[in-house]
Amino acid sequence: MVRIAVDLNRCQGYAQCAFLAPEIFTMHGDEALLYDPEPDEALREKLDRAAAACPVQAVLVDAVEPDGVEPDAVDVPAEGVSHAR
């Protein structure tokens, strides 16, 4: 399973992602980006190209294992976690 997120604060609407992977990304108007946060694994190659082509690196790709465990997850001791808000 693939999960993606777009940092919409960073996104400048260059639309390179929508050009390279229109099945995942679409522009709504001149600046608003719409996207599928969990695209089909078969689109992985297009997704990787689209993420790499973003001039401001706003597209974040995160592979997730089927059981929900992220492949590069790091165990953090409880004392290393801040609960302050």
KOLGU-4560 file (N, C-alpha, C; in nm, 3 decimals, padded with zeros to 5 digits):
<recs>
<n_xx: 00.085 n_yy: -00.118 n_zz: 00.000 ca_xx: 00.000 ca_yy: 00.000 ca_zz: 00.000 c_xx: 00.089 c_yy: 00.124 c_zz: 00.000 mol: A seq: 1 type: MET>
<n_xx: 00.048 n_yy: 00.222 n_zz: -00.073 ca_xx: 00.121 ca_yy: 00.348 ca_zz: -00.081 c_xx: 00.032 c_yy: 00.457 c_zz: -00.024 mol: A seq: 2 type: VAL>
<n_xx: 00.092 n_yy: 00.541 n_zz: 00.056 ca_xx: 00.021 ca_yy: 00.658 ca_zz: 00.109 c_xx: 00.099 c_yy: 00.781 c_zz: 00.070 mol: A seq: 3 type: ARG>
<n_xx: 00.027 n_yy: 00.886 n_zz: 00.030 ca_xx: 00.096 ca_yy: 01.010 ca_zz: -00.004 c_xx: 00.030 c_yy: 01.126 c_zz: 00.069 mol: A seq: 4 type: ILE>
<n_xx: 00.106 n_yy: 01.231 n_zz: 00.081 ca_xx: 00.056 ca_yy: 01.357 ca_zz: 00.136 c_xx: 00.122 c_yy: 01.468 c_zz: 00.057 mol: A seq: 5 type: ALA>
<n_xx: 00.053 n_yy: 01.579 n_zz: 00.047 ca_xx: 00.109 ca_yy: 01.697 ca_zz: -00.019 c_xx: 00.109 c_yy: 01.809 c_zz: 00.083 mol: A seq: 6 type: VAL>
<n_xx: 00.225 n_yy: 01.870 n_zz: 00.102 ca_xx: 00.237 ca_yy: 01.985 ca_zz: 00.190 c_xx: 00.179 c_yy: 02.104 c_zz: 00.114 mol: A seq: 7 type: ASP>
<n_xx: 00.052 n_yy: 02.133 n_zz: 00.139 ca_xx: -00.016 ca_yy: 02.239 ca_zz: 00.064 c_xx: 00.035 c_yy: 02.378 c_zz: 00.099 mol: A seq: 8 type: LEU>
<n_xx: 00.107 n_yy: 02.391 n_zz: 00.209 ca_xx: 00.172 ca_yy: 02.519 ca_zz: 00.240 c_xx: 00.293 c_yy: 02.540 c_zz: 00.152 mol: A seq: 9 type: ASN>
<n_xx: 00.355 n_yy: 02.432 n_zz: 00.113 ca_xx: 00.475 ca_yy: 02.439 ca_zz: 00.029 c_xx: 00.439 c_yy: 02.440 c_zz: -00.119 mol: A seq: 10 type: ARG>
<n_xx: 00.331 n_yy: 02.370 n_zz: -00.156 ca_xx: 00.291 ca_yy: 02.358 ca_zz: -00.297 c_xx: 00.268 c_yy: 02.496 c_zz: -00.358 mol: A seq: 11 type: CYS>
<n_xx: 00.326 n_yy: 02.518 n_zz: -00.474 ca_xx: 00.312 ca_yy: 02.646 ca_zz: -00.544 c_xx: 00.228 c_yy: 02.635 c_zz: -00.671 mol: A seq: 12 type: GLN>
<n_xx: 00.168 n_yy: 02.518 n_zz: -00.696 ca_xx: 00.081 ca_yy: 02.500 ca_zz: -00.811 c_xx: 00.153 c_yy: 02.486 c_zz: -00.944 mol: A seq: 13 type: GLY>
<n_xx: 00.276 n_yy: 02.437 n_zz: -00.944 ca_xx: 00.349 ca_yy: 02.417 ca_zz: -01.069 c_xx: 00.285 c_yy: 02.308 c_zz: -01.154 mol: A seq: 14 type: TYR>
<n_xx: 00.212 n_yy: 02.216 n_zz: -01.093 ca_xx: 00.134 ca_yy: 02.110 ca_zz: -01.158 c_xx: 00.218 c_yy: 02.004 c_zz: -01.228 mol: A seq: 15 type: ALA>
<n_xx: 00.345 n_yy: 01.993 n_zz: -01.195 ca_xx: 00.426 ca_yy: 01.887 ca_zz: -01.254 c_xx: 00.372 c_yy: 01.750 c_zz: -01.214 mol: A seq: 16 type: GLN>
<n_xx: 00.324 n_yy: 01.737 n_zz: -01.092 ca_xx: 00.268 ca_yy: 01.611 ca_zz: -01.046 c_xx: 00.143 c_yy: 01.574 c_zz: -01.128 mol: A seq: 17 type: CYS>
<n_xx: 00.057 n_yy: 01.671 n_zz: -01.153 ca_xx: -00.066 ca_yy: 01.646 ca_zz: -01.230 c_xx: -00.034 c_yy: 01.612 c_zz: -01.375 mol: A seq: 18 type: ALA>
<n_xx: 00.073 n_yy: 01.668 n_zz: -01.427 ca_xx: 00.114 ca_yy: 01.638 ca_zz: -01.564 c_xx: 00.168 c_yy: 01.495 c_zz: -01.573 mol: A seq: 19 type: PHE>
<n_xx: 00.249 n_yy: 01.453 n_zz: -01.474 ca_xx: 00.312 ca_yy: 01.322 ca_zz: -01.479 c_xx: 00.226 c_yy: 01.208 c_zz: -01.425 mol: A seq: 20 type: LEU>
<n_xx: 00.131 n_yy: 01.239 n_zz: -01.338 ca_xx: 00.046 ca_yy: 01.134 ca_zz: -01.281 c_xx: -00.098 c_yy: 01.185 c_zz: -01.268 mol: A seq: 21 type: ALA>
<n_xx: -00.166 n_yy: 01.207 n_zz: -01.381 ca_xx: -00.302 ca_yy: 01.262 ca_zz: -01.376 c_xx: -00.404 c_yy: 01.169 c_zz: -01.310 mol: A seq: 22 type: PRO>
<n_xx: -00.370 n_yy: 01.042 n_zz: -01.296 ca_xx: -00.459 ca_yy: 00.948 ca_zz: -01.227 c_xx: -00.461 c_yy: 00.973 c_zz: -01.076 mol: A seq: 23 type: GLU>
<n_xx: -00.359 n_yy: 01.042 n_zz: -01.027 ca_xx: -00.344 ca_yy: 01.067 ca_zz: -00.883 c_xx: -00.368 c_yy: 01.214 c_zz: -00.849 mol: A seq: 24 type: ILE>
<n_xx: -00.312 n_yy: 01.304 n_zz: -00.930 ca_xx: -00.317 ca_yy: 01.448 ca_zz: -00.902 c_xx: -00.396 c_yy: 01.522 c_zz: -01.008 mol: A seq: 25 type: PHE>
<n_xx: -00.476 n_yy: 01.619 n_zz: -00.966 ca_xx: -00.545 ca_yy: 01.708 ca_zz: -01.060 c_xx: -00.544 c_yy: 01.848 c_zz: -01.003 mol: A seq: 26 type: THR>
<n_xx: -00.538 n_yy: 01.944 n_zz: -01.092 ca_xx: -00.546 ca_yy: 02.083 ca_zz: -01.051 c_xx: -00.691 c_yy: 02.126 c_zz: -01.057 mol: A seq: 27 type: MET>
<n_xx: -00.735 n_yy: 02.195 n_zz: -00.955 ca_xx: -00.870 ca_yy: 02.252 ca_zz: -00.950 c_xx: -00.852 c_yy: 02.403 c_zz: -00.957 mol: A seq: 28 type: HIS>
<n_xx: -00.876 n_yy: 02.459 n_zz: -01.073 ca_xx: -00.847 ca_yy: 02.600 ca_zz: -01.093 c_xx: -00.698 c_yy: 02.617 c_zz: -01.118 mol: A seq: 29 type: GLY>
<n_xx: -00.647 n_yy: 02.735 n_zz: -01.087 ca_xx: -00.506 ca_yy: 02.764 ca_zz: -01.113 c_xx: -00.413 c_yy: 02.721 c_zz: -00.999 mol: A seq: 30 type: ASP>
<n_xx: -00.466 n_yy: 02.709 n_zz: -00.878 ca_xx: -00.377 ca_yy: 02.686 ca_zz: -00.764 c_xx: -00.412 c_yy: 02.570 c_zz: -00.674 mol: A seq: 31 type: GLU>
<n_xx: -00.536 n_yy: 02.522 n_zz: -00.675 ca_xx: -00.577 ca_yy: 02.417 ca_zz: -00.582 c_xx: -00.545 c_yy: 02.279 c_zz: -00.637 mol: A seq: 32 type: ALA>
<n_xx: -00.473 n_yy: 02.199 n_zz: -00.559 ca_xx: -00.436 ca_yy: 02.064 ca_zz: -00.600 c_xx: -00.525 c_yy: 01.964 c_zz: -00.528 mol: A seq: 33 type: LEU>
<n_xx: -00.582 n_yy: 01.872 n_zz: -00.605 ca_xx: -00.658 ca_yy: 01.761 ca_zz: -00.551 c_xx: -00.578 c_yy: 01.634 c_zz: -00.578 mol: A seq: 34 type: LEU>
<n_xx: -00.581 n_yy: 01.538 n_zz: -00.484 ca_xx: -00.504 ca_yy: 01.416 ca_zz: -00.505 c_xx: -00.563 c_yy: 01.299 c_zz: -00.428 mol: A seq: 35 type: TYR>
<n_xx: -00.530 n_yy: 01.179 n_zz: -00.473 ca_xx: -00.572 ca_yy: 01.056 ca_zz: -00.407 c_xx: -00.466 c_yy: 01.021 c_zz: -00.304 mol: A seq: 36 type: ASP>
<n_xx: -00.499 n_yy: 01.024 n_zz: -00.174 ca_xx: -00.397 ca_yy: 00.999 ca_zz: -00.072 c_xx: -00.351 c_yy: 00.854 c_zz: -00.063 mol: A seq: 37 type: PRO>
<n_xx: -00.427 n_yy: 00.761 n_zz: -00.122 ca_xx: -00.388 ca_yy: 00.620 ca_zz: -00.121 c_xx: -00.404 c_yy: 00.561 c_zz: -00.261 mol: A seq: 38 type: GLU>
<n_xx: -00.316 n_yy: 00.599 n_zz: -00.353 ca_xx: -00.327 ca_yy: 00.550 ca_zz: -00.491 c_xx: -00.292 c_yy: 00.402 c_zz: -00.502 mol: A seq: 39 type: PRO>
<n_xx: -00.336 n_yy: 00.343 n_zz: -00.610 ca_xx: -00.308 ca_yy: 00.202 ca_zz: -00.639 c_xx: -00.157 c_yy: 00.180 c_zz: -00.652 mol: A seq: 40 type: ASP>
<n_xx: -00.110 n_yy: 00.070 n_zz: -00.599 ca_xx: 00.033 ca_yy: 00.035 ca_zz: -00.605 c_xx: 00.083 c_yy: 00.027 c_zz: -00.750 mol: A seq: 41 type: GLU>
<n_xx: -00.006 n_yy: -00.004 n_zz: -00.843 ca_xx: 00.032 ca_yy: -00.013 ca_zz: -00.984 c_xx: 00.078 c_yy: 00.122 c_zz: -01.039 mol: A seq: 42 type: ALA>
<n_xx: 00.041 n_yy: 00.231 n_zz: -00.972 ca_xx: 00.079 ca_yy: 00.366 ca_zz: -01.015 c_xx: 00.207 c_yy: 00.414 c_zz: -00.947 mol: A seq: 43 type: LEU>
<n_xx: 00.275 n_yy: 00.325 n_zz: -00.875 ca_xx: 00.391 ca_yy: 00.365 ca_zz: -00.795 c_xx: 00.501 c_yy: 00.433 c_zz: -00.877 mol: A seq: 44 type: ARG>
<n_xx: 00.530 n_yy: 00.381 n_zz: -00.994 ca_xx: 00.637 ca_yy: 00.440 ca_zz: -01.076 c_xx: 00.600 c_yy: 00.582 c_zz: -01.118 mol: A seq: 45 type: GLU>
<n_xx: 00.475 n_yy: 00.603 n_zz: -01.160 ca_xx: 00.431 ca_yy: 00.738 ca_zz: -01.196 c_xx: 00.435 c_yy: 00.831 c_zz: -01.075 mol: A seq: 46 type: LYS>
<n_xx: 00.392 n_yy: 00.779 n_zz: -00.961 ca_xx: 00.392 ca_yy: 00.857 ca_zz: -00.838 c_xx: 00.533 c_yy: 00.900 c_zz: -00.801 mol: A seq: 47 type: LEU>
<n_xx: 00.628 n_yy: 00.809 n_zz: -00.807 ca_xx: 00.767 ca_yy: 00.842 ca_zz: -00.774 c_xx: 00.822 c_yy: 00.949 c_zz: -00.868 mol: A seq: 48 type: ASP>
<n_xx: 00.790 n_yy: 00.939 n_zz: -00.996 ca_xx: 00.836 ca_yy: 01.041 ca_zz: -01.092 c_xx: 00.772 c_yy: 01.176 c_zz: -01.062 mol: A seq: 49 type: ARG>
<n_xx: 00.644 n_yy: 01.174 n_zz: -01.031 ca_xx: 00.572 ca_yy: 01.298 ca_zz: -01.002 c_xx: 00.628 c_yy: 01.365 c_zz: -00.876 mol: A seq: 50 type: ALA>
<n_xx: 00.655 n_yy: 01.286 n_zz: -00.773 ca_xx: 00.711 ca_yy: 01.341 ca_zz: -00.649 c_xx: 00.849 c_yy: 01.399 c_zz: -00.674 mol: A seq: 51 type: ALA>
<n_xx: 00.930 n_yy: 01.329 n_zz: -00.752 ca_xx: 01.066 ca_yy: 01.377 ca_zz: -00.781 c_xx: 01.064 c_yy: 01.504 c_zz: -00.867 mol: A seq: 52 type: ALA>
<n_xx: 00.961 n_yy: 01.521 n_zz: -00.948 ca_xx: 00.954 ca_yy: 01.636 ca_zz: -01.038 c_xx: 00.904 c_yy: 01.763 c_zz: -00.970 mol: A seq: 53 type: ALA>
<n_xx: 00.850 n_yy: 01.751 n_zz: -00.849 ca_xx: 00.797 ca_yy: 01.869 ca_zz: -00.781 c_xx: 00.911 c_yy: 01.966 c_zz: -00.749 mol: A seq: 54 type: CYS>
<n_xx: 00.907 n_yy: 02.088 n_zz: -00.803 ca_xx: 01.017 ca_yy: 02.183 ca_zz: -00.781 c_xx: 01.037 c_yy: 02.223 c_zz: -00.635 mol: A seq: 55 type: PRO>
<n_xx: 00.932 n_yy: 02.212 n_zz: -00.554 ca_xx: 00.943 ca_yy: 02.252 ca_zz: -00.414 c_xx: 00.935 c_yy: 02.132 c_zz: -00.319 mol: A seq: 56 type: VAL>
<n_xx: 00.938 n_yy: 02.010 n_zz: -00.376 ca_xx: 00.936 ca_yy: 01.886 ca_zz: -00.298 c_xx: 00.819 c_yy: 01.882 c_zz: -00.200 mol: A seq: 57 type: GLN>
<n_xx: 00.699 n_yy: 01.916 n_zz: -00.248 ca_xx: 00.580 ca_yy: 01.919 ca_zz: -00.164 c_xx: 00.511 c_yy: 01.783 c_zz: -00.156 mol: A seq: 58 type: ALA>
<n_xx: 00.544 n_yy: 01.690 n_zz: -00.246 ca_xx: 00.479 ca_yy: 01.559 ca_zz: -00.248 c_xx: 00.560 c_yy: 01.461 c_zz: -00.164 mol: A seq: 59 type: VAL>
<n_xx: 00.495 n_yy: 01.404 n_zz: -00.064 ca_xx: 00.560 ca_yy: 01.311 ca_zz: 00.026 c_xx: 00.503 c_yy: 01.171 c_zz: 00.003 mol: A seq: 60 type: LEU>
<n_xx: 00.590 n_yy: 01.074 n_zz: -00.024 ca_xx: 00.548 ca_yy: 00.936 ca_zz: -00.051 c_xx: 00.595 c_yy: 00.849 c_zz: 00.064 mol: A seq: 61 type: VAL>
<n_xx: 00.503 n_yy: 00.770 n_zz: 00.118 ca_xx: 00.535 ca_yy: 00.686 ca_zz: 00.233 c_xx: 00.479 c_yy: 00.547 c_zz: 00.211 mol: A seq: 62 type: ASP>
<n_xx: 00.565 n_yy: 00.450 n_zz: 00.190 ca_xx: 00.521 ca_yy: 00.311 ca_zz: 00.173 c_xx: 00.476 c_yy: 00.258 c_zz: 00.308 mol: A seq: 63 type: ALA>
<n_xx: 00.365 n_yy: 00.187 n_zz: 00.309 ca_xx: 00.310 ca_yy: 00.131 ca_zz: 00.432 c_xx: 00.291 c_yy: -00.018 c_zz: 00.412 mol: A seq: 64 type: VAL>
<n_xx: 00.335 n_yy: -00.096 n_zz: 00.508 ca_xx: 00.318 ca_yy: -00.241 ca_zz: 00.503 c_xx: 00.171 c_yy: -00.275 c_zz: 00.524 mol: A seq: 65 type: GLU>
<n_xx: 00.123 n_yy: -00.388 n_zz: 00.470 ca_xx: -00.018 ca_yy: -00.425 ca_zz: 00.482 c_xx: -00.068 c_yy: -00.434 c_zz: 00.625 mol: A seq: 66 type: PRO>
<n_xx: 00.018 n_yy: -00.470 n_zz: 00.720 ca_xx: -00.029 ca_yy: -00.482 ca_zz: 00.859 c_xx: -00.028 c_yy: -00.348 c_zz: 00.931 mol: A seq: 67 type: ASP>
<n_xx: 00.004 n_yy: -00.240 n_zz: 00.859 ca_xx: 00.001 ca_yy: -00.107 ca_zz: 00.920 c_xx: 00.133 c_yy: -00.063 c_zz: 00.980 mol: A seq: 68 type: GLY>
<n_xx: 00.235 n_yy: -00.148 n_zz: 00.977 ca_xx: 00.365 ca_yy: -00.113 ca_zz: 01.032 c_xx: 00.445 c_yy: -00.046 c_zz: 00.921 mol: A seq: 69 type: VAL>
<n_xx: 00.493 n_yy: 00.072 n_zz: 00.948 ca_xx: 00.571 ca_yy: 00.143 ca_zz: 00.848 c_xx: 00.710 c_yy: 00.082 c_zz: 00.840 mol: A seq: 70 type: GLU>
<n_xx: 00.763 n_yy: 00.061 n_zz: 00.717 ca_xx: 00.889 ca_yy: -00.011 ca_zz: 00.701 c_xx: 01.009 c_yy: 00.053 c_zz: 00.767 mol: A seq: 71 type: PRO>
<n_xx: 01.015 n_yy: 00.183 n_zz: 00.777 ca_xx: 01.130 ca_yy: 00.249 ca_zz: 00.837 c_xx: 01.098 c_yy: 00.308 c_zz: 00.973 mol: A seq: 72 type: ASP>
<n_xx: 00.997 n_yy: 00.253 n_zz: 01.038 ca_xx: 00.957 ca_yy: 00.305 ca_zz: 01.169 c_xx: 01.069 c_yy: 00.283 c_zz: 01.269 mol: A seq: 73 type: ALA>
<n_xx: 01.090 n_yy: 00.381 n_zz: 01.354 ca_xx: 01.194 ca_yy: 00.374 ca_zz: 01.456 c_xx: 01.127 c_yy: 00.375 c_zz: 01.592 mol: A seq: 74 type: VAL>
<n_xx: 01.168 n_yy: 00.282 n_zz: 01.678 ca_xx: 01.114 ca_yy: 00.281 ca_zz: 01.812 c_xx: 01.173 c_yy: 00.395 c_zz: 01.891 mol: A seq: 75 type: ASP>
<n_xx: 01.087 n_yy: 00.474 n_zz: 01.954 ca_xx: 01.131 ca_yy: 00.587 ca_zz: 02.034 c_xx: 01.092 c_yy: 00.558 c_zz: 02.178 mol: A seq: 76 type: VAL>
<n_xx: 01.187 n_yy: 00.564 n_zz: 02.271 ca_xx: 01.153 ca_yy: 00.541 ca_zz: 02.411 c_xx: 01.048 c_yy: 00.641 c_zz: 02.458 mol: A seq: 77 type: PRO>
<n_xx: 00.963 n_yy: 00.596 n_zz: 02.549 ca_xx: 00.853 ca_yy: 00.681 ca_zz: 02.597 c_xx: 00.904 c_yy: 00.814 c_zz: 02.650 mol: A seq: 78 type: ALA>
<n_xx: 01.020 n_yy: 00.817 n_zz: 02.715 ca_xx: 01.069 ca_yy: 00.942 ca_zz: 02.769 c_xx: 01.115 c_yy: 01.037 c_zz: 02.658 mol: A seq: 79 type: GLU>
<n_xx: 01.132 n_yy: 00.986 n_zz: 02.534 ca_xx: 01.174 ca_yy: 01.070 ca_zz: 02.424 c_xx: 01.058 c_yy: 01.133 c_zz: 02.349 mol: A seq: 80 type: GLY>
<n_xx: 00.935 n_yy: 01.104 n_zz: 02.393 ca_xx: 00.817 ca_yy: 01.156 ca_zz: 02.326 c_xx: 00.760 c_yy: 01.272 c_zz: 02.405 mol: A seq: 81 type: VAL>
<n_xx: 00.737 n_yy: 01.382 n_zz: 02.339 ca_xx: 00.681 ca_yy: 01.498 ca_zz: 02.404 c_xx: 00.529 c_yy: 01.496 c_zz: 02.386 mol: A seq: 82 type: SER>
<n_xx: 00.456 n_yy: 01.518 n_zz: 02.493 ca_xx: 00.311 ca_yy: 01.524 ca_zz: 02.486 c_xx: 00.260 c_yy: 01.667 c_zz: 02.499 mol: A seq: 83 type: HIS>
<n_xx: 00.351 n_yy: 01.763 n_zz: 02.503 ca_xx: 00.313 ca_yy: 01.904 ca_zz: 02.515 c_xx: 00.246 c_yy: 01.951 c_zz: 02.387 mol: A seq: 84 type: ALA>
<n_xx: 00.148 n_yy: 02.038 n_zz: 02.401 ca_xx: 00.080 ca_yy: 02.094 ca_zz: 02.283 c_xx: 00.080 c_yy: 02.242 c_zz: 02.291 mol: A seq: 85 type: ARG>
</recs>
